[in-house]
Amino acid sequence: MATWIWILIVIVALIGGFALGFWLSRKYMMDYLEKNPPINEDMLRIMMMQMGQKPSQKKINQMMGMMNKSSEKAKAEAKKK
């Protein structure tokens, strides 16, 4: 075969591999973050104490609810696109 065909095949394979790898890693990270959220109640309690606030359970529940609501909203907007 001609040299230019081999070069074309290599370029197409590299572009395809890059696109597939990017898509798979993005999907893996989205699933991982959905299963293991980066902030939980204990971390939120520690952050509030560091900021000088007294963390009551009501405040923590309220903030966790707001965070969950915003993540669900972002997830719904991502599905629309």
N, C-alpha and C positions, 0 to 999 in steps of 0.2 A: 504494500500500500504506500501511497504517497506520504511524505513527511507531514504535510499540512493537515492531513486527516487525523494523524496521531495527535498532533498538537491540539486540534479542535476537540478530540475526544477527551484529552486530559483536562482542558479548560472547562468543558461542560461537566465532567465528573467532579472537579474541584468546586465549581459553583453549586452543583447539586448537593454535594456532601456538606458544604458550608450551610446551605439553606436548611437541609434536613437536621443537621446537628444543632443549629440555632433553635429550630422549632421544637425538637425533642427536649433540649435543656430548658427552654422556657416553660414547656408543659410540666416538666418534672418539678421545677421550682414553684410554679403556681400550685400544684397539688401538695407539695411539701408545706408551703406556707399556709395553705387552707387547713391541713391536718394539724400543724404545729404553729399556732399563731405566735408572733414574736413577743407579745405582751400578755401576761396573765394577771390575775388578781394580786398575787404576791409581789410581782414586779411593780405594779401600779401603786401598791401600798408603800413600797420602798421609795419610789419616786416622789410620792406625796410627802413622805417624812423628810426627804432630802430638801424639798422645797419649803419646808417649815410649816406644812399643814398637818393638822391632826386627822389622820385618815379614819373616818367612820365607815362602817359597812355600807351605810346608805349612799355615801359619796362614791365609794368604790363601785357599788352596783350600778349607780347612775352613769359613771364614766365608762364602765364596761359595756353597758347598754348602748351608749352613744357610739362607742367604737365599733361594736357589732353592727349597729344600724348603718353606719357609714360604709363599712366593708361590704355589707349586703347591697347597698345602693350602688357602689362602684362595680360590684360583680354583675348586677342587673344591667348597668350601662354598658359594660364590656360585652355582654351577650347580645345587646341590641346591634352592636357594630358588626 
